[in-house]
Amino acid sequence: MHLLHHLVAGTATTAGGSDSNSSSGAAALIQLGIFLLIPFGLYFLMIRPQRRRQREQVAMQQAIEVGDEIMTTSGLYGFVTGFDGDIAWLEIDDNIQIRIARQAIQRKVDTAMGETATPDDDGTKNRQTKIDAPAAAVDDES
């Protein structure tokens, strides 16, 4: 409201008006111009690049074919075995398939660059976990 009042007061001066009124009017016009430029800056710096990334993501999801190795948004790696509309069938281990939404495909794994979904064994496979310990204690009490 204050900015609008300065704008109206600055442009409504008569020919015999003082220099301070005209300078405050010019300052108000500059402030209004900057205020109107902010949405354009936000559009070109934030909204437009995000829409471009979304279009690229959708194009990548549509380009996935049966047999491609992918990673989902939750971090699961697997091979696409089929599509059923917007559902993709993903083989995550030998003879273990899950259904995922096509939109859950994060990226295609590039096997030519050496990326694989095979985890390295760090020696923790044969260790007992905290979940296994109470089950063993319950069995001993019976």
Order of alpha helices (4+ residues) and beta strands (2+ residues): alpha-alpha-alpha-beta-beta-beta-beta-beta-alpha
